[in-house]
Structure formats: structure tokens, C-alpha cells
Amino acid sequence: MAIREKYINPFTDFGFKKLFGSEYNKDLLIDFLNQVLGDKEQIRDLTYLNSEKLGKTQSDRKAIFDLYCENEHGDKFIIELQNVPQQYFKDRSIFYATFPIQEQAQKGNQWDYNLKAVYTVSILNFGFADTQERFLREIQLIDKATGEVFYDKLTFVYIEVPRFKKEEEELVTHFDKWMYVLKNLHRLQDIPKKLQEKIFNRLVSC
């Protein structure tokens, strides 16, 4: 007999939107993104934006993000959940990132092309088809000759959840705990002691 899931499955559209997609649970998304970004950026507040993006003409393809937000500085965040592998997922994430870039363009002659940063954070329930063991990839434009970052306002973060292998007793950082929750929440019948923190108590009460 199958055991009934006690907690929300983050890898369903309902579960993902319930946990991260509402103003009431905005603190969960902020806490998670701050762990993903580390010392690169610390978000104090987020505003949810319209997640449906239309092309310039009726014949252009539109994009519908899972979540689309901006922080207090105007930086844009696309948060995508992908439960099953998609052949051209990398291409799709690049395509999606063009929308928050284009929408910053101001009409008139005075615009100086100073863009706000754009982050695409993809939470994947699969690993890319390569031999990498790491579960977190941060991608930016680099100078191939030097390896130095050429442009730091366009960032793609891919989180390959199945490649996170730590068990409860191995959890050390706050980000470890978030990864464990994403991977295992729907399997849990009780909340582990290491997750007895305010933010995770909020999460499981959703």
C-alpha cells in the first residue's frame, strides 16, 4: 500500500507555486534565492511580476515563466521548475532571458543602455547529460582566453537536484538543508531535527 504524501511535493506545479509563488510565502523564496546566490547578491525584498511575456508582434513566440520577480534594486529573476528532461532546455533558458533584457529598453534618445542584472534560476529534477557530479552550476559570459567574467549582469543558475547526495546527518549549511528539502520533502513523514528552523517550519506548514 502506497504511503500518502504528508507534505507538498515541490516538483509539481501546484507544490512549487504554493511554496514560492505567493506574496504570503515570499520569505521562503527570498531565503532560498539568497542561499543560491551566496555572497553574490543578498535580496531584501521581491516583487512578483507578470510571468507571461508576449513577443513584439502577434507572430512572435511568447514565453510563460514559472515565476518572475524583481528585487529592491530592479534586478530581474526568472525562476523555473523543470520536472522532466527537455532536449533543448539550455536553449530555452537563454531564450527566456531575452525578455527581461528587452523590456528594459527605454524609448527615446537618452537611454544609455545601463541594464539591470538578469538571473535565471532553474530547479531541475534531472541532471544534464554529462559526467559532472556537482549539482549547482553558475554560468556567465567569460573571456575564453583568460577565463575572466566578461559580463556579470547575466547569470544562469542550474540546480540539478538528483545530484545532491547528502543525507540528513551530513547537512551542514543552510543551503544543504534547502537542497535536502527540495529533494525529499514529499517523501518525509516527520521533519528531521536538522530542519527544525523557523524558515522550514514555515515551509512545511504550507
N, C-alpha and C positions, 0 to 999 in steps of 0.2 A: 504493500500500500504506500503510495507516494505521500511524503510529508508535505503538508501545506506550508507555503512560504509565509513566514511571520512578518517579515519586513519587506519594504519596497525593493523591487529589482531596478537598479539604476540603468540597466541596459534594455529598458523598454521605453517607448516614447512617453507613456504616462508617468513612469517612475522618474525619468530624467527631468521632465517638466515639473513634476511635483516637488522634487528636491531642489532644483536650481532655477526654475523658470518663473517664480512669482516674487512680487515685492515683499511678501511676508517672509520668504526664505532667502532673501538677498544676502544675508550674512553668511549663509552656507557657501554661496558662490564666491563671495569675496574672500573668505578664508581659504577655499580650495585654490582659487587663482593665485593668491599670494604665495601659496606653497609651490605651485607650478613655476612661478616666475622667480622665486627666490629673492636675491638681493637686486635683481634687475629692475623691479618695479614693485611698489607697495601701494595697493589700491585702498583708499579710504571709503569711497562710495562708488556705486554704479547706478546708471540709469538704463532701464530696458528700452530698446529702440524697436521700431518696426522691423520684423525679421524677413519680410517679403521685399525683394528688390527687383524692380522692373528694368528692362533694357531701355535704351534710348528711343527705340521705335517699337511698334507693335510686333514686328517680325523678329526682334531680338529675343534671345532666351533669357528668362528671368531666373532668379535664384531665391530659394527659401532656406534661410539659416535655421538651425535648431534654436539658438539664442543669439541675440545681437545686442551688445551693450556698449556704453562708453563710460569712462571713469571721470573723475573730477577735473582732469586736465584736457578732456576731449579725445583721448586716445580711444581707438575702437577695438572691440573684442568680439570676434566670431567664435562661438563655442559649438562644436559639432560632436554628435554621438554617432558612431557607426558600429552596428552590432555584427554585421557580416562583411566579409571581404568584398571589395569593389575593385575591379581591374584597374581603373584609372582614378583611384581616389586622390593620389597626389595631384593629378591634373585638375581635379575638381576643386581641391583646396586652393590652388593657385587662381583658378577662375573666380572663385568666391571672393578672394581677397581684392580683386579688381574693383568691386562695387564700393566698398568704403573708401578706396583711394579716389575713384572718380567723383564720388558725391561731395568731396571736399573742394572741388574746383569752383571758384567764385567767378561770376560773370563780371565783365569789365576789364579795364586795362591795368588796374592797380594790384592785382593778385601777384604775390611774389613766389608762389609755388612752395611755401613752407607748409609741409604736410604734418598732420598729427600721426603718431605711430599707429600701426595696424597689427594686431595679434590674431592669429588663427590657432585656436587650441582644439585639437582633435582627440577625442577619447575613443579608443578603438578596442573592440573585443576580439582582436586578432593581431598577429604580428605580420610585418611586411615580409615578403619572400626573400630573405637574405639570411646570412649567418650571424647577424648581430644578436648579442644576448641582452643588451641594455633595453630597458622598457621606455626610456624617455629620450626623445630626440628634439633638439632645438636647432632650427635651420634658419640661416640668414644669408644674405648675399655677401660673398667674400671675394677678395682679390686672390685668384688661384696661384699667383706667383709667390705671394707672401703668406697666405693663409689668414691675413688680417681681415676683419669685418669691414666691408666697403660701405655698407648702408645698414644702419641699426634700427631703422623705423619700420621695417617689415620683418616680422618674425612668425615662423610656423613651428608650433609645438605639437609633436605627435606622441601620445601616451598609449603604448601597446600593453594593455592591462594584463593579458595572459602571461607576459614575460616577467611580471612581478612575482617572485618566488618565495618571499619571506613568509614565515608562519608567525603566529601570534607572539611567541616568545622571542622572536627576532626583531620585533618592531622597536625602532629607536627614535626616529624623527617623527615630527608631526606629519610630514609628507608620507612616510612609511604607513602611517595609520590611515591616511586618506586612501592610499592605494589598496590597502587591505580591505577597507570598507567597500570601495568600488567593485573589487573582485569577489568579495564573499558575502556582502550584506544579505542577499536573497537566500543564502544557504544557512544563515545563523538562526538558532533558536533562542540564544541568550547572547547578550553583549559582553564580549571579553573584558576583563579587568583593565587592560591597557587602553581600552576605548572609553573608559569612564571619565570623559571630559565633557565640559559644557557644550561644545560645538557638536559632538557626536550624540550626546543625549538629545539635543535639538533635532538632529537628523533622523534618529530612529523614531521620534515621536510624530514624524510627518505622516 
